[in-house]
Amino acid sequence: MRKTALMIAVGFALVSCTHNDAGTGNDADGLSSDAINGEAAYNEHCAVCHETGMLGAPREGEPQDWEKRSGLWQGVLMEHAKTGYFEMPARGGKSELPDEIIDAAAEYMLETTFPNRPED
Protein backbone atom coordinates (compact mmCIF):
# COMPACT_ATOMS: atom_id res chain seq x y z
CA MET A 1 0.00 0.00 0.00
CA ARG A 2 2.76 2.44 0.94
CA LYS A 3 4.74 1.56 -2.21
CA THR A 4 1.64 2.15 -4.38
CA ALA A 5 1.04 5.55 -2.77
CA LEU A 6 4.69 6.46 -3.36
CA MET A 7 4.50 5.41 -7.01
CA ILE A 8 1.36 7.51 -7.54
CA ALA A 9 3.00 10.52 -5.90
CA VAL A 10 6.12 10.08 -8.05
CA GLY A 11 3.95 9.80 -11.17
CA PHE A 12 2.22 13.08 -10.45
CA ALA A 13 5.53 14.77 -9.73
CA LEU A 14 6.98 13.54 -13.01
CA VAL A 15 4.15 15.01 -15.03
CA SER A 16 5.43 18.48 -14.25
CA CYS A 17 9.08 17.53 -14.74
CA THR A 18 10.50 18.45 -18.13
CA HIS A 19 14.06 17.21 -17.66
CA ASN A 20 14.94 13.86 -19.22
CA ASP A 21 18.19 11.91 -19.24
CA ALA A 22 18.23 11.36 -22.99
CA GLY A 23 19.22 7.95 -24.18
CA THR A 24 18.92 6.20 -20.83
CA GLY A 25 15.24 5.25 -20.90
CA ASN A 26 14.95 6.78 -17.46
CA ASP A 27 13.50 10.06 -16.30
CA ALA A 28 15.44 12.62 -14.27
CA ASP A 29 15.03 10.68 -11.02
CA GLY A 30 16.33 7.42 -12.48
CA LEU A 31 12.89 5.79 -12.46
CA SER A 32 11.60 3.88 -15.46
CA SER A 33 8.91 5.49 -17.61
CA ASP A 34 6.49 2.91 -16.14
CA ALA A 35 6.34 5.17 -13.07
CA ILE A 36 4.68 7.97 -15.09
CA ASN A 37 0.94 8.20 -14.48
CA GLY A 38 -0.70 8.22 -17.93
CA GLU A 39 -3.98 9.64 -16.66
CA ALA A 40 -2.23 12.53 -14.94
CA ALA A 41 -0.09 13.18 -18.04
CA TYR A 42 -3.20 13.14 -20.24
CA ASN A 43 -5.11 15.47 -17.91
CA GLU A 44 -2.19 17.89 -17.69
CA HIS A 45 -1.19 18.03 -21.35
CA CYS A 46 -3.93 16.64 -23.61
CA ALA A 47 -7.37 16.91 -22.03
CA VAL A 48 -7.92 20.58 -22.92
CA CYS A 49 -8.39 19.58 -26.57
CA HIS A 50 -9.30 15.89 -26.38
CA GLU A 51 -12.09 16.35 -23.83
CA THR A 52 -13.88 19.00 -25.89
CA GLY A 53 -12.94 18.06 -29.45
CA MET A 54 -11.23 21.43 -29.88
CA LEU A 55 -10.05 22.04 -33.46
CA GLY A 56 -11.47 18.66 -34.48
CA ALA A 57 -9.48 16.64 -31.94
CA PRO A 58 -10.94 13.16 -31.48
CA ARG A 59 -12.33 12.95 -27.95
CA GLU A 60 -10.92 10.56 -25.36
CA GLY A 61 -13.42 7.85 -24.51
CA GLU A 62 -15.42 8.39 -27.73
CA PRO A 63 -14.46 5.68 -30.26
CA GLN A 64 -16.83 7.11 -32.88
CA ASP A 65 -14.62 10.22 -33.07
CA TRP A 66 -11.82 8.02 -34.38
CA GLU A 67 -13.84 6.18 -37.09
CA LYS A 68 -12.95 8.55 -39.95
CA ARG A 69 -9.26 8.37 -39.13
CA SER A 70 -6.85 6.13 -40.99
CA GLY A 71 -7.10 2.42 -40.24
CA LEU A 72 -3.48 2.72 -39.15
CA TRP A 73 -4.14 5.40 -36.53
CA GLN A 74 -3.21 3.17 -33.59
CA GLY A 75 0.19 2.48 -35.14
CA VAL A 76 0.97 6.15 -35.62
CA LEU A 77 -0.74 7.78 -32.60
CA MET A 78 2.44 8.01 -30.51
CA GLU A 79 4.37 9.55 -33.40
CA HIS A 80 1.62 12.09 -34.13
CA ALA A 81 1.52 13.07 -30.47
CA LYS A 82 5.25 13.80 -30.65
CA THR A 83 5.46 15.43 -34.09
CA GLY A 84 2.01 16.97 -34.45
CA TYR A 85 -0.78 16.21 -36.88
CA PHE A 86 -2.94 18.72 -38.76
CA GLU A 87 -4.19 21.20 -36.11
CA MET A 88 -2.64 19.26 -33.19
CA PRO A 89 0.70 20.80 -32.22
CA ALA A 90 3.65 18.53 -31.54
CA ARG A 91 3.81 17.53 -27.87
CA GLY A 92 0.63 19.48 -27.17
CA GLY A 93 2.53 22.67 -27.90
CA LYS A 94 5.07 21.98 -25.13
CA SER A 95 8.27 21.11 -26.98
CA GLU A 96 10.13 20.38 -23.74
CA LEU A 97 7.91 17.41 -22.78
CA PRO A 98 9.90 14.16 -22.76
CA ASP A 99 8.81 11.18 -24.86
CA GLU A 100 7.91 9.19 -21.74
CA ILE A 101 5.20 11.65 -20.74
CA ILE A 102 3.81 11.84 -24.28
CA ASP A 103 3.78 8.03 -24.54
CA ALA A 104 2.07 7.62 -21.16
CA ALA A 105 -0.64 10.15 -22.03
CA ALA A 106 -1.29 8.62 -25.48
CA GLU A 107 -1.42 5.10 -24.03
CA TYR A 108 -3.92 6.26 -21.42
CA MET A 109 -6.09 7.78 -24.16
CA LEU A 110 -5.96 4.51 -26.12
CA GLU A 111 -6.83 2.42 -23.07
CA THR A 112 -9.83 4.54 -22.09
CA THR A 113 -11.14 4.97 -25.62
CA PHE A 114 -10.61 1.36 -26.71
CA PRO A 115 -10.53 -0.75 -23.53
CA ASN A 116 -10.97 -4.01 -25.47
CA ARG A 117 -8.25 -3.44 -28.06
CA PRO A 118 -5.75 -6.27 -28.49
CA GLU A 119 -2.34 -5.81 -26.90
CA ASP A 120 0.37 -4.67 -29.34
QUIRAUR-V502815 format. One line per field, one symbol per residue. ss: DSSP state (H for helix, E for strand, L for the rest). psi: psi as a letter, one per 40 degrees, with the letter a starting at -180 (. if undefined). A space follows every 50 residues. Layout:
BEGIN
ss: ???
psi: ???
END
This chain:
BEGIN
ss: LHHHHHHHHHHHHHHLLLLEELLLLEELLLLEHHHLLHHHHHHHHLHHHH LLLHHHLLLLLLHHHHLLLLLLHHHHHHHHHHHLELLELHHHHLLLLLHH HHHHHHHHHHHHHLLLLLLL
psi: dddddddddddddddehehhgheeeiadeeiiedehhdddddddedddde defhfehhhhegddeedeiieedddeddddddeihbehihffegdehidd dddddddddddddgeeiii.
END
